[in-house]
Each structure stands twice: as structure tokens, then as C-alpha cells.
Amino acid sequence: MVGRPRHLDDYEQLVREHQVIAFRTAYVITGSAADAEEVVQDAFVKAYRARGRFREGAPFRPWLLAIVANEARNRRRSLARRARFELHPVEERPSADAAPSPEAALLVREQRAQLLAAIDTLGEEQRQAVACRYLLGLSEQETASVLGCRPGTVKSRLSRALANLEGEL
């Protein structure tokens, strides 16, 4: 676009690249698609305004997701509610687009429902750690940034959560 500052084009590209993971992160924390959409919009605006504080050479995604997570927590607190998490892991497709048999599809749905129900029994900190690490596919470092804690804390929360899930499943 003529007359448009280059940094806006660059930032637009970053938004496009990270909007899905930002939304999913916000959704994990708020439990609401509508709240997550607003959180992501607010977070991208805040990140743009704070771009001068971004450390050159540092990875953008953890920095952005920390802003998203803070916005989501603030929104949840301001609404004074604790939403039930309805996490939906990414659907995995068999190779070569082979359709699973009806029995296999039913079994996968039942197993997913059982897993999500078990995750829902975890405490909030453990549930968020599991969601970020395993359902969103974030690294331990990114999970720590999103949750606002140290990587060691993420490891211990995940360890306790997995032990609880093992007992539950």
C-alpha cells in the first residue's frame, strides 16, 4: 500500500502468523470464544503499542502469548467468573485422507471425551499447563511465558497433572 509505513505491514504479517495460537491460548484461559476474540484483539493492540519494549532478537511468539495470557486472565478476573474449559485438541487426520471406519471414529470420539473430562477434573493451574503444553503444542518455555511462571514450575505442574490423569484414566 502506497504511503503505508513498513512496520505496519510487518506487524500485520506477525498478526496473521500468530492469530490462531493467540486465540487458542486466550480460549484456554477464558473458556469463551467471544471473550477470547476480544482478548486477542486487545492483546495485539497492546503488543503493537509495546513493540519498543520487545527485546530485539528474542522470539516473538512467547512474548506475544504472555501478553495474550495476561489479557485473558485480566478479562476473566474482571468478569468475576470461572468458566468451564471446553478444550478441543486439534483433529488428527489419517494419512492419505483415508476415512476411519465408523467404529474407529466412535472410539476416538469416546477416548477424546474421556480425556477432556479427565482434564476438566484437574485444578486450574494443572489444567492450564496441560492445555498449553499438550493441546496447544507450546514448548515448556512458551507455556511458562503464557502462564507467567518458571519452566520448572511448568514441569512440576505437568508432572502432577499427568499423575492425576493417569489415576483418572
Backbone as JSON Lines, residues from 0, in Angstrom:
{"i":0,"aa":"M","n":[0.85,-1.18,0.0],"ca":[0.0,0.0,0.0],"c":[0.89,1.24,0.0]}
{"i":1,"aa":"V","n":[0.64,2.17,-0.87],"ca":[1.44,3.38,-1.01],"c":[1.23,4.26,0.22]}
{"i":2,"aa":"G","n":[2.34,4.78,0.74],"ca":[2.25,5.68,1.88],"c":[2.09,4.98,3.22]}
{"i":3,"aa":"R","n":[2.01,3.68,3.22],"ca":[1.8,2.92,4.45],"c":[3.17,2.59,5.06]}
{"i":4,"aa":"P","n":[3.37,2.88,6.36],"ca":[4.66,2.58,6.98],"c":[4.97,1.08,6.93]}
{"i":5,"aa":"R","n":[6.22,0.75,6.67],"ca":[6.67,-0.65,6.55],"c":[6.4,-1.43,7.84]}
{"i":6,"aa":"H","n":[6.58,-0.79,9.0],"ca":[6.39,-1.52,10.26],"c":[4.96,-2.01,10.42]}
{"i":7,"aa":"L","n":[3.99,-1.32,9.82],"ca":[2.6,-1.79,9.88],"c":[2.42,-3.06,9.05]}
{"i":8,"aa":"D","n":[3.05,-3.09,7.88],"ca":[2.99,-4.3,7.05],"c":[3.63,-5.47,7.77]}
{"i":9,"aa":"D","n":[4.79,-5.22,8.38],"ca":[5.48,-6.28,9.13],"c":[4.62,-6.76,10.29]}
{"i":10,"aa":"Y","n":[3.99,-5.82,10.98],"ca":[3.17,-6.2,12.13],"c":[1.93,-6.98,11.67]}
{"i":11,"aa":"E","n":[1.33,-6.56,10.57],"ca":[0.19,-7.3,10.01],"c":[0.55,-8.74,9.73]}
{"i":12,"aa":"Q","n":[1.74,-8.95,9.2],"ca":[2.22,-10.31,8.91],"c":[2.35,-11.11,10.21]}
{"i":13,"aa":"L","n":[2.89,-10.5,11.25],"ca":[3.01,-11.18,12.55],"c":[1.64,-11.54,13.11]}
{"i":14,"aa":"V","n":[0.69,-10.65,12.96],"ca":[-0.67,-10.93,13.43],"c":[-1.23,-12.14,12.68]}
{"i":15,"aa":"R","n":[-1.09,-12.15,11.37],"ca":[-1.59,-13.29,10.58],"c":[-0.93,-14.59,11.02]}
{"i":16,"aa":"E","n":[0.36,-14.56,11.25],"ca":[1.1,-15.77,11.62],"c":[0.71,-16.3,13.0]}
{"i":17,"aa":"H","n":[0.32,-15.43,13.92],"ca":[0.12,-15.83,15.31],"c":[-1.31,-15.73,15.81]}
{"i":18,"aa":"Q","n":[-2.25,-15.34,14.96],"ca":[-3.61,-15.13,15.46],"c":[-4.29,-16.41,15.92]}
{"i":19,"aa":"V","n":[-4.01,-17.54,15.28],"ca":[-4.67,-18.79,15.67],"c":[-4.18,-19.24,17.04]}
{"i":20,"aa":"I","n":[-2.86,-19.27,17.24],"ca":[-2.34,-19.72,18.53],"c":[-2.7,-18.71,19.62]}
{"i":21,"aa":"A","n":[-2.76,-17.44,19.28],"ca":[-3.17,-16.43,20.26],"c":[-4.63,-16.67,20.69]}
{"i":22,"aa":"F","n":[-5.49,-16.94,19.7],"ca":[-6.9,-17.21,20.02],"c":[-7.03,-18.45,20.9]}
{"i":23,"aa":"R","n":[-6.33,-19.51,20.52],"ca":[-6.43,-20.76,21.28],"c":[-5.92,-20.57,22.7]}
{"i":24,"aa":"T","n":[-4.86,-19.8,22.86],"ca":[-4.32,-19.51,24.19],"c":[-5.34,-18.74,25.02]}
{"i":25,"aa":"A","n":[-5.92,-17.72,24.43],"ca":[-6.93,-16.93,25.14],"c":[-8.15,-17.79,25.49]}
{"i":26,"aa":"Y","n":[-8.52,-18.67,24.57],"ca":[-9.68,-19.54,24.82],"c":[-9.41,-20.51,25.97]}
{"i":27,"aa":"V","n":[-8.2,-21.03,26.04],"ca":[-7.85,-21.94,27.12],"c":[-8.03,-21.25,28.47]}
{"i":28,"aa":"I","n":[-7.7,-19.98,28.52],"ca":[-7.77,-19.25,29.8],"c":[-9.17,-18.72,30.08]}
{"i":29,"aa":"T","n":[-9.87,-18.2,29.07],"ca":[-11.19,-17.61,29.32],"c":[-12.32,-18.62,29.25]}
{"i":30,"aa":"G","n":[-12.15,-19.66,28.42],"ca":[-13.21,-20.65,28.26],"c":[-14.35,-20.17,27.39]}
{"i":31,"aa":"S","n":[-14.18,-19.05,26.73],"ca":[-15.24,-18.48,25.91],"c":[-14.66,-17.96,24.6]}
{"i":32,"aa":"A","n":[-15.27,-18.35,23.5],"ca":[-14.79,-17.9,22.2],"c":[-14.95,-16.39,22.05]}
{"i":33,"aa":"A","n":[-16.06,-15.86,22.49],"ca":[-16.29,-14.41,22.37],"c":[-15.27,-13.64,23.19]}
{"i":34,"aa":"D","n":[-15.03,-14.08,24.43],"ca":[-14.03,-13.42,25.27],"c":[-12.64,-13.56,24.66]}
{"i":35,"aa":"A","n":[-12.33,-14.73,24.13],"ca":[-11.02,-14.97,23.53],"c":[-10.79,-14.04,22.34]}
{"i":36,"aa":"E","n":[-11.81,-13.83,21.51],"ca":[-11.66,-12.93,20.37],"c":[-11.33,-11.51,20.82]}
{"i":37,"aa":"E","n":[-12.04,-11.04,21.84],"ca":[-11.78,-9.7,22.35],"c":[-10.41,-9.59,22.98]}
{"i":38,"aa":"V","n":[-10.03,-10.63,23.72],"ca":[-8.72,-10.66,24.35],"c":[-7.62,-10.57,23.29]}
{"i":39,"aa":"V","n":[-7.76,-11.34,22.23],"ca":[-6.73,-11.35,21.18],"c":[-6.62,-9.98,20.52]}
{"i":40,"aa":"Q","n":[-7.75,-9.37,20.24],"ca":[-7.72,-8.03,19.64],"c":[-7.01,-7.05,20.57]}
{"i":41,"aa":"D","n":[-7.38,-7.07,21.85],"ca":[-6.74,-6.18,22.82],"c":[-5.25,-6.47,22.96]}
{"i":42,"aa":"A","n":[-4.9,-7.75,22.96],"ca":[-3.5,-8.14,23.13],"c":[-2.66,-7.69,21.94]}
{"i":43,"aa":"F","n":[-3.18,-7.83,20.73],"ca":[-2.42,-7.39,19.57],"c":[-2.22,-5.87,19.58]}
{"i":44,"aa":"V","n":[-3.23,-5.14,20.02],"ca":[-3.09,-3.68,20.13],"c":[-2.04,-3.35,21.18]}
{"i":45,"aa":"K","n":[-2.1,-4.01,22.34],"ca":[-1.12,-3.76,23.39],"c":[0.29,-4.14,22.94]}
{"i":46,"aa":"A","n":[0.41,-5.25,22.25],"ca":[1.72,-5.68,21.76],"c":[2.27,-4.66,20.77]}
{"i":47,"aa":"Y","n":[1.41,-4.15,19.91],"ca":[1.85,-3.14,18.94],"c":[2.36,-1.9,19.66]}
{"i":48,"aa":"R","n":[1.59,-1.46,20.65],"ca":[1.99,-0.26,21.4],"c":[3.27,-0.5,22.2]}
{"i":49,"aa":"A","n":[3.49,-1.73,22.62],"ca":[4.65,-2.07,23.45],"c":[5.83,-2.57,22.62]}
{"i":50,"aa":"R","n":[5.74,-2.5,21.31],"ca":[6.78,-3.08,20.46],"c":[8.16,-2.48,20.74]}
{"i":51,"aa":"G","n":[8.22,-1.29,21.27],"ca":[9.5,-0.67,21.63],"c":[10.17,-1.39,22.8]}
{"i":52,"aa":"R","n":[9.38,-2.1,23.6],"ca":[9.95,-2.85,24.73],"c":[10.31,-4.28,24.36]}
{"i":53,"aa":"F","n":[9.97,-4.67,23.13],"ca":[10.33,-6.02,22.68],"c":[11.83,-6.09,22.49]}
{"i":54,"aa":"R","n":[12.44,-7.09,23.08],"ca":[13.89,-7.26,23.02],"c":[14.29,-7.78,21.64]}
{"i":55,"aa":"E","n":[15.04,-7.0,20.91],"ca":[15.49,-7.37,19.56],"c":[16.21,-8.72,19.59]}
{"i":56,"aa":"G","n":[15.82,-9.6,18.68],"ca":[16.44,-10.92,18.6],"c":[15.74,-11.98,19.44]}
{"i":57,"aa":"A","n":[14.86,-11.56,20.32],"ca":[14.11,-12.52,21.16],"c":[12.97,-13.1,20.32]}
{"i":58,"aa":"P","n":[12.51,-14.31,20.67],"ca":[11.39,-14.87,19.91],"c":[10.1,-14.09,20.17]}
{"i":59,"aa":"F","n":[9.38,-13.81,19.11],"ca":[8.16,-13.0,19.21],"c":[7.01,-13.77,19.85]}
{"i":60,"aa":"R","n":[6.84,-15.05,19.48],"ca":[5.68,-15.83,19.92],"c":[5.53,-15.89,21.45]}
{"i":61,"aa":"P","n":[6.57,-16.25,22.22],"ca":[6.39,-16.28,23.68],"c":[6.04,-14.91,24.26]}
{"i":62,"aa":"W","n":[6.65,-13.86,23.71],"ca":[6.38,-12.51,24.18],"c":[4.91,-12.16,23.93]}
{"i":63,"aa":"L","n":[4.44,-12.44,22.73],"ca":[3.05,-12.16,22.39],"c":[2.1,-13.0,23.23]}
{"i":64,"aa":"L","n":[2.38,-14.3,23.37],"ca":[1.47,-15.17,24.12],"c":[1.43,-14.8,25.6]}
{"i":65,"aa":"A","n":[2.5,-14.25,26.13],"ca":[2.47,-13.76,27.52],"c":[1.5,-12.59,27.63]}
{"i":66,"aa":"I","n":[1.5,-11.71,26.64],"ca":[0.56,-10.58,26.64],"c":[-0.87,-11.1,26.51]}
{"i":67,"aa":"V","n":[-1.08,-12.05,25.61],"ca":[-2.41,-12.65,25.43],"c":[-2.89,-13.28,26.74]}
{"i":68,"aa":"A","n":[-2.03,-14.05,27.36],"ca":[-2.41,-14.74,28.61],"c":[-2.73,-13.73,29.7]}
{"i":69,"aa":"N","n":[-1.95,-12.68,29.82],"ca":[-2.24,-11.66,30.84],"c":[-3.58,-10.98,30.57]}
{"i":70,"aa":"E","n":[-3.82,-10.67,29.31],"ca":[-5.1,-10.05,28.95],"c":[-6.27,-11.0,29.27]}
{"i":71,"aa":"A","n":[-6.07,-12.28,28.96],"ca":[-7.14,-13.25,29.21],"c":[-7.4,-13.4,30.7]}
{"i":72,"aa":"R","n":[-6.33,-13.46,31.49],"ca":[-6.52,-13.57,32.95],"c":[-7.2,-12.32,33.49]}
{"i":73,"aa":"N","n":[-6.78,-11.16,33.01],"ca":[-7.4,-9.91,33.45],"c":[-8.89,-9.88,33.09]}
{"i":74,"aa":"R","n":[-9.19,-10.32,31.9],"ca":[-10.6,-10.34,31.46],"c":[-11.42,-11.28,32.32]}
{"i":75,"aa":"R","n":[-10.88,-12.45,32.57],"ca":[-11.59,-13.42,33.39],"c":[-11.81,-12.87,34.8]}
{"i":76,"aa":"R","n":[-10.78,-12.26,35.35],"ca":[-10.93,-11.67,36.69],"c":[-11.96,-10.56,36.69]}
{"i":77,"aa":"S","n":[-11.9,-9.69,35.66],"ca":[-12.82,-8.55,35.63],"c":[-14.27,-9.01,35.46]}
{"i":78,"aa":"L","n":[-14.47,-10.12,34.82],"ca":[-15.83,-10.64,34.65],"c":[-16.27,-11.45,35.87]}
{"i":79,"aa":"A","n":[-15.31,-11.7,36.78],"ca":[-15.59,-12.4,38.04],"c":[-16.32,-13.72,37.82]}
{"i":80,"aa":"R","n":[-15.77,-14.5,36.92],"ca":[-16.36,-15.82,36.72],"c":[-15.27,-16.83,36.43]}
{"i":81,"aa":"R","n":[-15.57,-18.04,36.68],"ca":[-14.65,-19.14,36.38],"c":[-15.35,-20.04,35.38]}
{"i":82,"aa":"A","n":[-15.01,-19.83,34.12],"ca":[-15.66,-20.59,33.05],"c":[-15.13,-22.02,33.01]}
{"i":83,"aa":"R","n":[-16.01,-22.92,32.65],"ca":[-15.61,-24.32,32.46],"c":[-14.86,-24.41,31.14]}
{"i":84,"aa":"F","n":[-13.72,-25.1,31.16],"ca":[-12.92,-25.24,29.95],"c":[-13.5,-26.34,29.08]}
{"i":85,"aa":"E","n":[-13.69,-26.0,27.85],"ca":[-14.09,-27.0,26.86],"c":[-12.99,-27.03,25.82]}
{"i":86,"aa":"L","n":[-12.0,-27.86,26.07],"ca":[-10.83,-27.93,25.21],"c":[-11.06,-28.92,24.1]}
{"i":87,"aa":"H","n":[-10.65,-28.55,22.94],"ca":[-10.79,-29.43,21.79],"c":[-9.44,-29.59,21.13]}
{"i":88,"aa":"P","n":[-8.78,-30.71,21.36],"ca":[-7.49,-30.89,20.71],"c":[-7.64,-30.87,19.19]}
{"i":89,"aa":"V","n":[-6.56,-30.55,18.55],"ca":[-6.58,-30.5,17.09],"c":[-6.91,-31.88,16.55]}
{"i":90,"aa":"E","n":[-7.81,-31.9,15.58],"ca":[-8.2,-33.16,14.95],"c":[-7.02,-33.69,14.16]}
{"i":91,"aa":"E","n":[-6.74,-34.96,14.29],"ca":[-5.69,-35.58,13.5],"c":[-6.34,-36.4,12.41]}
{"i":92,"aa":"R","n":[-5.83,-36.2,11.19],"ca":[-6.37,-36.93,10.04],"c":[-5.42,-38.05,9.68]}
{"i":93,"aa":"P","n":[-5.96,-39.2,9.36],"ca":[-5.09,-40.28,8.9],"c":[-4.41,-39.87,7.6]}
{"i":94,"aa":"S","n":[-3.26,-40.51,7.32],"ca":[-2.55,-40.17,6.1],"c":[-3.37,-40.58,4.88]}
{"i":95,"aa":"A","n":[-3.09,-39.93,3.79],"ca":[-3.74,-40.18,2.5],"c":[-5.25,-39.96,2.57]}
{"i":96,"aa":"D","n":[-5.69,-39.12,3.51],"ca":[-7.11,-38.79,3.66],"c":[-8.02,-40.01,3.76]}
{"i":97,"aa":"A","n":[-7.48,-41.09,4.3],"ca":[-8.3,-42.29,4.48],"c":[-9.31,-42.02,5.59]}
{"i":98,"aa":"A","n":[-10.54,-42.31,5.32],"ca":[-11.58,-42.12,6.32],"c":[-11.55,-43.29,7.31]}
{"i":99,"aa":"P","n":[-11.59,-42.97,8.62],"ca":[-11.6,-44.06,9.58],"c":[-12.93,-44.8,9.52]}
{"i":100,"aa":"S","n":[-12.9,-46.02,9.95],"ca":[-14.15,-46.78,9.99],"c":[-15.07,-46.12,11.01]}
{"i":101,"aa":"P","n":[-16.38,-46.34,10.9],"ca":[-17.3,-45.76,11.87],"c":[-16.96,-46.19,13.31]}
{"i":102,"aa":"E","n":[-16.53,-47.44,13.46],"ca":[-16.17,-47.93,14.79],"c":[-14.95,-47.2,15.33]}
{"i":103,"aa":"A","n":[-13.94,-47.02,14.47],"ca":[-12.72,-46.33,14.89],"c":[-13.02,-44.87,15.23]}
{"i":104,"aa":"A","n":[-13.85,-44.23,14.42],"ca":[-14.21,-42.84,14.68],"c":[-14.95,-42.7,16.0]}
{"i":105,"aa":"L","n":[-15.84,-43.63,16.28],"ca":[-16.58,-43.62,17.54],"c":[-15.63,-43.81,18.72]}
{"i":106,"aa":"L","n":[-14.7,-44.73,18.58],"ca":[-13.73,-44.99,19.64],"c":[-12.88,-43.75,19.9]}
{"i":107,"aa":"V","n":[-12.43,-43.09,18.85],"ca":[-11.62,-41.88,19.0],"c":[-12.43,-40.8,19.71]}
{"i":108,"aa":"R","n":[-13.69,-40.61,19.33],"ca":[-14.54,-39.61,19.98],"c":[-14.74,-39.94,21.46]}
{"i":109,"aa":"E","n":[-14.96,-41.2,21.76],"ca":[-15.15,-41.61,23.15],"c":[-13.88,-41.39,23.97]}
{"i":110,"aa":"Q","n":[-12.73,-41.73,23.39],"ca":[-11.46,-41.53,24.09],"c":[-11.19,-40.05,24.3]}
{"i":111,"aa":"R","n":[-11.47,-39.23,23.29],"ca":[-11.27,-37.78,23.42],"c":[-12.18,-37.22,24.5]}
{"i":112,"aa":"A","n":[-13.43,-37.64,24.51],"ca":[-14.37,-37.16,25.53],"c":[-13.9,-37.57,26.92]}
{"i":113,"aa":"Q","n":[-13.41,-38.8,27.04],"ca":[-12.92,-39.27,28.33],"c":[-11.69,-38.46,28.78]}
{"i":114,"aa":"L","n":[-10.79,-38.2,27.85],"ca":[-9.6,-37.42,28.17],"c":[-9.97,-36.0,28.58]}
{"i":115,"aa":"L","n":[-10.84,-35.35,27.83],"ca":[-11.26,-33.98,28.16],"c":[-11.98,-33.92,29.5]}
{"i":116,"aa":"A","n":[-12.78,-34.93,29.79],"ca":[-13.46,-34.98,31.09],"c":[-12.43,-35.13,32.2]}
{"i":117,"aa":"A","n":[-11.41,-35.94,31.98],"ca":[-10.36,-36.11,32.99],"c":[-9.57,-34.82,33.18]}
{"i":118,"aa":"I","n":[-9.25,-34.14,32.08],"ca":[-8.54,-32.86,32.17],"c":[-9.37,-31.85,32.95]}
{"i":119,"aa":"D","n":[-10.67,-31.9,32.75],"ca":[-11.57,-30.96,33.42],"c":[-11.59,-31.16,34.94]}
{"i":120,"aa":"T","n":[-11.17,-32.33,35.42],"ca":[-11.16,-32.57,36.87],"c":[-9.92,-31.98,37.54]}
{"i":121,"aa":"L","n":[-8.93,-31.59,36.75],"ca":[-7.7,-31.03,37.3],"c":[-7.95,-29.64,37.86]}
{"i":122,"aa":"G","n":[-7.1,-29.22,38.77],"ca":[-7.14,-27.84,39.25],"c":[-6.79,-26.9,38.11]}
{"i":123,"aa":"E","n":[-7.12,-25.64,38.28],"ca":[-6.94,-24.66,37.21],"c":[-5.49,-24.58,36.73]}
{"i":124,"aa":"E","n":[-4.53,-24.52,37.63],"ca":[-3.12,-24.39,37.21],"c":[-2.66,-25.6,36.42]}
{"i":125,"aa":"Q","n":[-3.02,-26.8,36.88],"ca":[-2.64,-28.0,36.16],"c":[-3.36,-28.09,34.81]}
{"i":126,"aa":"R","n":[-4.63,-27.73,34.8],"ca":[-5.43,-27.78,33.56],"c":[-4.84,-26.84,32.51]}
{"i":127,"aa":"Q","n":[-4.46,-25.63,32.94],"ca":[-3.87,-24.67,32.0],"c":[-2.52,-25.16,31.5]}
{"i":128,"aa":"A","n":[-1.72,-25.74,32.37],"ca":[-0.41,-26.26,31.95],"c":[-0.58,-27.37,30.92]}
{"i":129,"aa":"V","n":[-1.48,-28.31,31.18],"ca":[-1.74,-29.41,30.24],"c":[-2.27,-28.86,28.92]}
{"i":130,"aa":"A","n":[-3.19,-27.92,29.0],"ca":[-3.78,-27.36,27.77],"c":[-2.72,-26.66,26.93]}
{"i":131,"aa":"C","n":[-1.91,-25.84,27.55],"ca":[-0.89,-25.12,26.79],"c":[0.14,-26.07,26.19]}
{"i":132,"aa":"R","n":[0.61,-26.99,27.01],"ca":[1.71,-27.86,26.56],"c":[1.25,-28.91,25.56]}
{"i":133,"aa":"Y","n":[0.14,-29.57,25.84],"ca":[-0.25,-30.71,25.03],"c":[-1.38,-30.44,24.04]}
{"i":134,"aa":"L","n":[-2.3,-29.57,24.38],"ca":[-3.4,-29.3,23.45],"c":[-3.06,-28.17,22.49]}
{"i":135,"aa":"L","n":[-2.3,-27.19,22.97],"ca":[-1.88,-26.1,22.09],"c":[-0.53,-26.39,21.46]}
{"i":136,"aa":"G","n":[0.21,-27.33,22.02],"ca":[1.51,-27.7,21.46],"c":[2.61,-26.69,21.73]}
{"i":137,"aa":"L","n":[2.48,-25.91,22.8],"ca":[3.52,-24.94,23.14],"c":[4.7,-25.66,23.8]}
{"i":138,"aa":"S","n":[5.89,-25.09,23.66],"ca":[7.06,-25.63,24.34],"c":[6.93,-25.34,25.83]}
{"i":139,"aa":"E","n":[7.79,-25.95,26.64],"ca":[7.76,-25.66,28.08],"c":[8.05,-24.19,28.33]}
{"i":140,"aa":"Q","n":[9.01,-23.62,27.6],"ca":[9.35,-22.21,27.76],"c":[8.16,-21.32,27.38]}
{"i":141,"aa":"E","n":[7.5,-21.63,26.28],"ca":[6.33,-20.84,25.87],"c":[5.2,-21.0,26.87]}
{"i":142,"aa":"T","n":[5.01,-22.22,27.36],"ca":[3.98,-22.45,28.38],"c":[4.27,-21.62,29.62]}
{"i":143,"aa":"A","n":[5.53,-21.58,30.02],"ca":[5.92,-20.78,31.19],"c":[5.61,-19.3,30.94]}
{"i":144,"aa":"S","n":[5.91,-18.82,29.75],"ca":[5.61,-17.41,29.42],"c":[4.12,-17.14,29.47]}
{"i":145,"aa":"V","n":[3.34,-18.04,28.9],"ca":[1.89,-17.86,28.87],"c":[1.31,-17.87,30.28]}
{"i":146,"aa":"L","n":[1.8,-18.79,31.12],"ca":[1.25,-18.93,32.47],"c":[1.88,-17.98,33.47]}
{"i":147,"aa":"G","n":[2.94,-17.3,33.06],"ca":[3.58,-16.34,33.96],"c":[4.33,-17.02,35.1]}
{"i":148,"aa":"C","n":[5.0,-18.11,34.79],"ca":[5.76,-18.82,35.81],"c":[7.07,-19.32,35.21]}
{"i":149,"aa":"R","n":[7.87,-19.99,36.02],"ca":[9.16,-20.51,35.56],"c":[8.96,-21.86,34.86]}
{"i":150,"aa":"P","n":[9.88,-22.21,33.96],"ca":[9.79,-23.51,33.3],"c":[9.77,-24.68,34.29]}
{"i":151,"aa":"G","n":[10.49,-24.56,35.38],"ca":[10.48,-25.62,36.4],"c":[9.1,-25.8,37.01]}
{"i":152,"aa":"T","n":[8.39,-24.7,37.16],"ca":[7.03,-24.76,37.69],"c":[6.11,-25.47,36.7]}
{"i":153,"aa":"V","n":[6.31,-25.19,35.42],"ca":[5.54,-25.87,34.38],"c":[5.79,-27.37,34.47]}
{"i":154,"aa":"K","n":[7.06,-27.75,34.58],"ca":[7.4,-29.18,34.66],"c":[6.73,-29.85,35.86]}
{"i":155,"aa":"S","n":[6.76,-29.19,37.01],"ca":[6.14,-29.81,38.19],"c":[4.63,-29.87,38.06]}
{"i":156,"aa":"R","n":[4.0,-28.83,37.51],"ca":[2.55,-28.87,37.3],"c":[2.17,-29.97,36.33]}
{"i":157,"aa":"L","n":[2.96,-30.11,35.26],"ca":[2.68,-31.16,34.29],"c":[2.86,-32.54,34.9]}
{"i":158,"aa":"S","n":[3.88,-32.69,35.69],"ca":[4.14,-33.99,36.33],"c":[2.98,-34.38,37.24]}
{"i":159,"aa":"R","n":[2.55,-33.45,38.07],"ca":[1.41,-33.72,38.96],"c":[0.13,-33.95,38.17]}
{"i":160,"aa":"A","n":[-0.07,-33.15,37.11],"ca":[-1.28,-33.29,36.3],"c":[-1.31,-34.65,35.62]}
{"i":161,"aa":"L","n":[-0.18,-35.06,35.05],"ca":[-0.15,-36.35,34.37],"c":[-0.35,-37.5,35.34]}
{"i":162,"aa":"A","n":[0.18,-37.37,36.54],"ca":[-0.05,-38.41,37.57],"c":[-1.54,-38.46,37.92]}
{"i":163,"aa":"N","n":[-2.17,-37.3,38.05],"ca":[-3.61,-37.26,38.34],"c":[-4.43,-37.82,37.19]}
{"i":164,"aa":"L","n":[-4.03,-37.48,35.97],"ca":[-4.75,-38.0,34.8],"c":[-4.59,-39.52,34.68]}
{"i":165,"aa":"E","n":[-3.41,-40.01,34.99],"ca":[-3.18,-41.44,34.94],"c":[-4.12,-42.16,35.92]}
{"i":166,"aa":"G","n":[-4.28,-41.6,37.1],"ca":[-5.2,-42.17,38.07],"c":[-6.65,-42.08,37.63]}
{"i":167,"aa":"E","n":[-6.96,-41.0,36.95],"ca":[-8.33,-40.75,36.48],"c":[-8.69,-41.65,35.29]}
{"i":168,"aa":"L","n":[-7.73,-41.88,34.42],"ca":[-7.98,-42.65,33.21],"c":[-7.7,-44.13,33.45]}
